[in-house]
């Protein structure tokens, strides 16, 4: 790894605990913690005015007082990254000197950067004068940051001709590159809720202002989401700079447990339970959706606001020394985890239970359908017609359809506030597959088989399946050991009396 120009060493004047040049970003008495590649660690104050990072979108400098965490990779092919105190993430390769110095040490400590693994910076307050940004960007490599984006107009070639869309009239732009012809497809969700513009984005790059008044030029094929005018919109603060067309739900109904290591479990939403009709008896209902059945869920439960993501499942793999599932080349992070079997999904819920002290499991078939319908009785939670861009499935009108998964939360939520209960990926549930509901319990418990379960139920449809399979009542099945690029899961978190 070439650190020829890594970490500029500045002189240390006196026994200062903070750098005068970043005094506007006041520190608390907490010290920085440096962990070395060999496992050694040192406490002190890093004597570094700023850190320079060469990113895919240009060279940027982040002041010392703005950084919360920094990771240095010993592998040249793996990016370094830093996280700022306002939640921004930038990755690339650090460009600094070979050495840097820490205080207070007696004498001062100088270490080689090639030996550094990570730095956790002491607590800091936000700067007294901070710049306000109206927009935000998420990139395919996981970077995300607040910004101000120019130009103020996006040019889109649609099936009806050329459209010019002003960014101030846009809520979210979802972008996916087309590797075959180097074009970039975009879906613009306008501030008029539900209205979208889809087509080929003709803007090859966007100019973005980031921390400290720095400007970078970002090729649009690196961008996955651009959110505009975020100060006037509801954002999802629980997931950093993630922006979703989410329903306003009562915060008191949201649960997100903390694991032993301080990381977060999937966010779940409390549903009160009660009565509903499962399946249907009309000709359009499949044989395994019949006969319709009155279900009474006797008590409340909490179910995943989103499908379990790669970010959440990868943490489980790392903790249990498991091989991470293949993402199909579509991206990890906030994409729903795929290529996981029913058995592996169950193991994940057991691990969550152990690490949180709560009880997690897969939803039962009845709980899943109750949650997916959101109190509706139509084919889809939004109505009887498939409409346009309500879900990610073949012929559903989204930019991901029949090609790949979309990241979770990219479509409006159902009336309960849950995302992606239709399309994106099928979801494992607890039940054995039966060809009818004739013997299913009316209290919503999972249906098993005395002689073992040959297949388990999957629900919700997927990105490669037609709309019919995304109906709220639709059921499919697969072998418990089976893995697929169109199957994931969401969790239930049981509530204590």
N, C-alpha and C positions, 0 to 999 in steps of 0.2 A: 504494500500500500504506500503510495507516495504522499508523504506529508511535508514535502519540501517547504511549502508555504503555509503550514498549519499553525494556528494559535500565536499571534504576535505577542511577544513578551514585553510588558511595560515595566518600567522601574517602580520599585515600591518605596514610597516616601513615608517614613515613620511607621508607626504601628496602626495604619488605617484599616478599618473594618469594611470600608466600602470605597468605591472609586469615585472621585469628585466628578468625573465626566458623566456618571450615571446617578448622581445624587437625586435627580428628580424621580427616580424609581427607587424609593427608600426601601432598605432592607430591614428585617427584624433582626434579632440577635442570633437566629438560626444560622448554622454554617453550611457550606457546601459539602457534599459527600462524593468523593471520587472512588470508584471501584476499578481496580486494575484487572487486566486480562488474567493474571494469575490468582485472583481472588482477594488480594490485599486491598485494604481501603484506607483512605486518609480523610480527615476532617480539616476544614480551613476555608478560606475565602479565595476563590480563583481570581488571580490578578490579570484579568483579561477584559479589555474595554468592549470588545464585540467579537462575534464569531461569524466567519465568512463561509458560506455554503454555495457550492456550485451545483445548481439544480437543473433539471431538464428545461426550465423556463428562464434561465439566466443566473447570474451570480448575485447573491443577496447578502446583506450584513444585518445581523440581529444583535442589538445591544445586550450586554451582559445582564442588565437589570430586568430584561424582558423574558429571560429564558427560565423555564421550569425544569426541563429534563433534556438530556443530550445523550445520544447513543452513538458509539463509534464501532464500526464493524471491522474485524480483523481480515475479512474477506473482501478483496477488491471488487468482486462482482455483486456484493450486497451493499445497498445504500446505507449511509449514515443518516441520522435524522435528529431533529430537535422539536420540542414542543414548547410553546410560549405560555406565559401566564394567562393569556386570554383564550387558550385552547387551540390556537393555530398550530398546524403541523407542516413542516417543510423537510424534504428529504433530498439527498444528493451525496456529494463528497465534500468534506470540510477542506478549506484552503487556508492553512495557517502555517506557523513555524513548527519545527520538530519538537520544541520543548515549551512548557509553560510553567508558571510559578504559582504557589499557593501561600497565603498568609491566613492566620498567624501560625507560623511554625518557627521553631528556634533550633537551627537557623531556618531560613526560608527553604521550602521544598520545591525542587525542580524535577519534573518527570518527563519522560519521553511520551509523546502522544501515541506512538505506536503501541505502547503498553497499556493505554487506557481503554476500558470497556464502556463505562458510562459515568455520567455526572448527574447527581440529583442536587439541584440548586436550592439553597435555603429559602425560606419563605420571604416573599416580597409583596409589597403593596402595589397596586396599579399606579402608573405615573400620575402625578398631579394634573398634568395637562395631557389628555389622550385624544388621539385623532378618532373621529367617528366615521365609520364606513357604512355605506348603504347596501352593499352587495356582498355576496360570498361565493366561493368556488370550491368544488370538490373535484379532484383529479383521479384518474384511473389508478395511480400508484398509491392512493390512500392519503395524499396531501389534501388539506382543507384549510382555508383561511378567509377572514373577512377582507374585503377589498372595495375599491371603486372601479367599475368596469367601463371602458369605452371600446367601441363606439356606442352611441345611444340608440342605434338602430341595428336590427338583425335582418339579413336578407335571406329569404327562404324560397326555394323553388318547389312549389307544390304541384299537385296534379292539375290544378286549375290555373297555373301560371305563377308569376313572380309576386311574392308578398313581402312587404316591408313592415316589420313589427318593431315598434318603439319599446325599448327595454323598460321604460317607466310604466308601460301597460302590461308587462309580463310578470308573472309570479315566479315560475320555474322553467328553465330550459334544460331538458334531459337530452343528452347527446351520446350517440354511439358511432364509432368510426366504422366504415366499410373497408375491410382490408383488400377486397378484390379489385376495387376501382378507385381507392383513395378518396372517396367522397365521405362526407360526414352527415349522418342522418340526425335530425333534431325533432323533438316534440316540445312545443312551447305551450305551456298552460297559462292562459291569460288571467288577468285579475277578475274578469267576469267568470265566476266559478264554473268549472266544467267545460269551458270552451277551450279548444286546442287548435293549434296550427302545426301540421306535420309536413315534412319534406326534407330536401337536401339543403343543408346550411351552406351558404355561399361565402360567409365570412371565414377566412382561413385562419385567423388569429384574433384574439382579444387582448387589448392592453389593460393591465391591472396594476393599480397602485397598492402597495403593501406597506407594512410598518416603516416609519421613518421617511415617508415620502418617496420611497423607491418605486420605480416603474419597471415592470417586466412584460414581455410579450409572450403570451401563452398560445401555442397552436391549438386550434379547437379540437383536433383529434386526440389531445391529451385530457380534455375536459369531459367529465361525466355529468356533472350538474352545475349549473350557474343559477343562483337565486338572486333576485333583484328586489330592491326596495324592502329589505328585510325588517327595517325598523317599524314598518306599518303592518307587518304580517306576523302571524303566530309562528314561532319556530320551536323546534324540539330540542330544548336545552339539555335533555338527558343524554343525548348522543352527540355532543359537540356541535359541529356545524352541519348537522343533518336536517334537511328541510322536507317535510312531508305534508301532503294535503290531508292533515289529520283532523278529525272531528274534535271539537272542544269537549273534553271529558272532565268530570269532576276529579281534581287531583287526589281527593281522598279515596278514590276507587282504584288508584294506580299503586302497584306494589313492585318494588325492585330490591330484592334482597342483596346483601353484601356477602361475598365469599370470604373464607379465612384469609386469603391473600390481599383482600381489599378490593378486588375486582367485583364487577356487578353481574348478577344473574339476569336472564331475560326479563324485560318489563312485562308485567301481567296486569290485566284489567279485571276487577271484580264484577261478576255477573250474578244476579240474584237468584237465578233458577226459576222454576215454576213450570207451567203446562204449555205444551205446544204439540203440533202434529208432525210426526216424522214420516218421511216418504210420501207416497201418493198413489192413487188408484186410477189415474187417467191413462189413456193409451201412450202418452209420451213418457210415462214413467217406466223404467226398466223393471225386469222381473224381480230383481233383488231389492227394489224400493217398495215392494208391496208385501202384504197389505199395509195401508197407512195405519199409523199407530199413535194413540194418544200417550204422550210421555209426560210424567210429572217429576221434574228434578227437585228433590225435597229440600235441598239446601244450597246456599251460594257457593261459588267456586271462582277462582281467578284463572284466566287463560291468557296465553301469550298475545300481546298487542300486535306482534309481528311473528312471522316464521323465524325459527332459530337461525341465526346467521353464521357464516363461516368464522367470523371473529369470535363469537361465543363458543362455537364447537371446537375451533382450533385450540382454544385455551384448555379445554378438556383433554384434547389429544396430547398437548405438551405436558400436562400434569400427570397423565397416566402412561406416558411413553407409548402412545399409539401412532400409527401412520395416519397422516392427515388425508382426508378424502380429496380426490381430484376435483378441481373446480371447472373443468371443461375449457379452461382458457378464458373464461368470462369475467374473472375477478373474484376475490374473496371478500374480506372486510364485511360490508353490509349486504352482500348477496346472500340469499338463503342457502344454507348448507345443502348439498346434494350428494348423491353416491353414498348414502348411509342406509344401512339395513334397519329393519324394525328392531332387531336385537341390539344394534349399536345405539339407536335412539333411546331404548329402555336403559341401557347402561349409562347414557348421559344423564338421564333424569335421576338415577340412583346416585351418581356422583354429585349432582347439584344438591340433592337432599343431604348427603353427607357433609358437604362443604358449607351449607347454609343453616343446617339444623331445622329446616322445614321439610315438608313432604312435596316432592315434585313427581309427576308421572305423565304418561300420555293421556290425552282426553279419551273418553269413551266415544263410541260412534254417536250416541245420542247427545252428549255434551257438545261434540263438534258441530252437529247439524243445528242445534239450538243457537250456538254462538254465531255460526255462519249466516243463518237467516236474519239475525238481528231483529226479530219480532215481525218479519214480513212473511207473506204467504205466496209470493210470486216465484217464478222460476229462478231468477237471480235476485239478490237482495235489492237491486236498483229497479227491478221491473221484469216484465215478461219478454222484452226484446233485448238483444245483446247490446245494442247501442254502439257507441264509438269510444274507445280508449277508457273503458271502465275496468278492464282487467288485462292481464298479459296472457293471451291464448291465441291460437291460430284463428284468423278471421275476426279478431276482436278489435282491430284498428289501432294497435299500439306499435311503436317503432321496434319493439322487441319480439313481436309475435312470430312464432314458428322458427325462431333463430336462437334464442338464449333466454336465460332468466333475467329479470330486472332486479335491481336492488329493492329491498323491502320498503314498503311505504310509499311507492311511487304512484299509487292510485288512491282515489278518495276512499275513506273508511266506510264501513257499513253503519247502520243506525246505532249499533252498540259502540262504535268507535274502533272496531278491529280492522286491520289491513290485510289484503291479499287472501281473504277466505275464498275467493274465486280466482282461479288461474295462478300463474307463476309456477308453483310446484304443487304436486299432490302431497298430502300430509298423512303420515302414519297415525292411526288411532289404535286403541288398545284391543279392539274386538277381533275375534276369529271371524272369518268370512262365512256367512250363511246365505243361502240362496233366497231367503225371505225373512221377514220380520215375525213370522208366525210364532216363534218360540222366544222372542226377545223380551226381556223383562221391561215392565212399564215404568220402572223407577230410574231408567237411564244407566244402569250398571252395564259393564262390559259383558258381551255374550261370548262364552267360551264353548269348547267341545270336550266331552268326557274323554275321548280317545286321542286327544292331541289336536293341535291346530296346524293344518296344512298350509293355510294362507291367512294373511292378516289384511284388514280393510285399509285402503287409502282413500282420501277424500279431497275434493276441491278442484280437480282438474289441473292442467299444467300448460306451460308455454307452447308445447308442440301439439296440443290436442284441440279439437274444435270446441266451439262454445257450449254445445250440448253437454260436454263432460264437466263444465264448470258450474252447472246448475247446483243449487244448494242441496238438493236431495240426491244428487248423483253419487254412486259408490263404485269404486274399483277395488282390486285386490292384487296382492303380490306375495311371494314367498317371504317368510320372516328373515331369511338370509339374503334376499335380493337387494341389489343396489341399482340405482338408475339416475340418469341426469335430469329426470323430471320429478324426483321424489325427495322430499325433506320432511319436516315435522314442526309442530309447535307444542309447547308444554302447558300442562295444568299445574297450578300451585294450589294445594288444598289449604283451606282456611280452618284455623283452630276455633273450637267452640267459644 
